Amino acid sequence: MSELDDFPPQPSRGLQQADPSRIQQDILEEQVELWWFSEPRKSLLCYSASVALVVGCGVGGVGLLSSTTSLSSEWRLGAGTTLCMLALAVVLKQLLSSAVQDMNCVRSRQRIDVLKSGGLSDILVVLLTGLSLLICGAVLLNVALGYHMPKPGQALNDMFISGVVLLAGGGFTVVAVTVYSVVVFFLARIRPERRLRDRMLGIFTVSGQMRARRETASSLAQLI
């Protein structure tokens, strides 16, 4: 018995302090729902950009389709249909992410980082939408400037204005996505973000310490 009494109690205390942290980390690792909201600022920014694209492309496409006449039926139908399809593609991406999140069928952190709002899929969808707007605007400008007439008429003027608007919108979208990607890449390299489980782990640790203090205080009060 004397030999057993010689063992110091510090290792057991260390193990008791390490076990709750490990248990809390394991519990947080199993909470897949939290992985979808690990970066709220990115999610809000990309979601706002998606909403702006849907509204802009949808309103522009419906406007071109509703103003189609016999004199300008071809380019208005083509440009309006393209804008509506782009808006539909962005909406389908958001619906797909929401459906996957609600069904909880994806339990891989890498796949969730791709599918969540603000992930790689959002960047690709917005980039492809901007490139499509650039191509559509360039085609309209090329056709409008190809007619060398002293009085091109209202149809060609509308085509030129639509081409300029689409080209400006697509260029701004592509530049914004490029700048955003570069900034996110350098911030990840220079100042790696803390994971959600690390932040939540600190919260649970503090709450655990507060509970321990409350239990100690209540036991002391009972003794008194």
N, C-alpha and C positions, 0 to 999 in steps of 0.2 A: 504493500500500500504506500509505503514511503517513496518507492520509485515512481509510482504513478503521480504522486503529489508533486514531484519535481518538474513535471512537464509544464511549460508556460502556457497560459490560456490565450495568448495572442493569436496563434494560428486559427483556433476555433472561432474567435471573434472575426477574423478576416474572412473566413469562409461564410459566416453568417451575414456579413456585410455584402459579400459578392453574390450570394445566391439570390437575393431579391432583385438586384439589377439584371441578372441573367434571366430570371423568370419574367420580369417586365419586358425585356427585349424580345424574348420568345413570344410573348403575348402580342406585342405590337407587330411583330413580323407576320403574324397570322391575320391581322386586320387588313385585308386586301382593300376594303373600302377607303381607307385613309390614303392609299397610294394615288388615287385619282385626284386628290386635293393637296398634293405635296408642294405645289408651286402656284399659289392663288393669283399672284400678279401676272405671271405668264398666261395663265388660263383666262383671266379677265381681259387682257390685252388682245389675245388671239381671238377670243369669242367676240369682242367688240369689232375687230377687223372683219370677221366672218359675217356679222350682222350688217355691217356697212356695205360689204360686197353684195350680199343678197339683196338689200334694199336698192342699191345703185343699179345693179344689173337687172333686177326685176322691173324696176320702174322704167329704165331705159328700154328694155326689150318690149314691155307692154306698150310703151309710147310709140315705138317704131312700128309695131304690128298694127296698132289701132289707127295710125295715120297713113297706112298703105293705100296708095291710089294706083290707077292704071298707068300713070306716067312713071312712077317710081316703085313699082311692085317688087322687082327682083332684089335690089339691094336692101330695101327696108325689110322684106321678109327674111333675107339671109342674116342681116345684122341683128334683127329682133329675135329670131330663133336662136342665134348663137348666144345672145345675152341671157335669154330665158334658160337655156340649157346650162350655162355657167352658174346662174343662181340656183338652179335645181341641184347641181353637183355639190355646191357648198352646203345646201340644206341637207342633202342625203348624207354627207360626211358627219354633220353634227348629230343627225338622227341615229346614225350607225354607232357613234361613240356613246350616245345616251342609252341605246338599246343594249350594247355590250356591258356597260356599267350596271344597268338595272338587272340584267340576267346573271351577273357575277360569274360569267363563264370563262373569263380570262384571269388566271392567277399568277401570271408571270410579270415581274416588275418591268422587264424590258418591253414587253408587248403593251403594257399599260402606259408606259412612257411614250410609246409611239401613237397610241390611239386616243389618249386623253386630250382635252382641250389645252392647247399650247404645246403639244408634242410635235413629233416629226411629221405626222400626217397633216396637221393643220398647216405647217409651213409649206409642205409640198402642194397642198390644194390651193393655197393662196398664191403661191408662185406660178403654178400652172394657169390659174385664172388670170393673173397679170400678163403672162406671156400670150395667152389667147386674146386678151384685149389689145395688146400691142399688134399682134398679127392682123386682127380684124380692122383696127384703125389704120394700119399701114396699107391694107388692101383698098379701103375706101378712099384714102388720100391719093393713092396711085391712080385709081379709076377716075376720081374727080379732076385731078391735074392732067390726066391724059387727054381730055377734051380741050382742044385749042380753039375756042370759040370766043368771039368778042362779047357775046351775051350768053353765058352758059345757062341761065334760067334758074328758077327756084329749086328744081330738083337737084341740080349739081351743087348749088349753094348749100342745101341741106346735107348732101352727101359729104361735102368738104367739112362742114361744121361737125358733123357726127364723127368723121374720121379724126379730127383734131381732138375732140373730147375723149374718144376711145384711146387714142394714142397717149394723151396726157394721163388718163386714169391708169392705163396699163403700165406706163413708165413709172409713175409714182408708186404703184403697187410693187413692182419688181425691185425698185430701189429700196423701198421700205423693208421688204422681206430680206434683202441682202444685208442691209445695215443691221437689222435685228439679229440675223444669224451670226454675223461677225461679232457683234457685241456680246451675245450670249456665249459664243465660243471662247472669247477672251476672258470673260468673267468666270467661266467655268475653269479655265486654266490658271488664272491668277488667284481667284478667291473661290475655292470650291464651296458649294453650298452645303450647309448641314442638312442631313437627311431628316425626314419627318419623324422617324422613330427616335432620333437623338433628341429633338426638341420635346417630343412627347415623353421621352424617358425622363428628362429633367422635371417635367411637370408631375409625373407619377412619383418620382423620387421625393420631391418636395411634399406632395400630398401624403406619401407614406410616412415621412418624418413628422408631419403635423399630426397624423393619426397616432403615431407612437407617443408623441408628447401629450396628446389628449388622454390616451389610455393611462399613461404614467401619472398625469395630474389627477385623473379620476380615482386611480387606485390609492394615491396618497390621501385624497380627500376621504375615501372610505376608511382608511386606517386611522385618520384623525377622528 
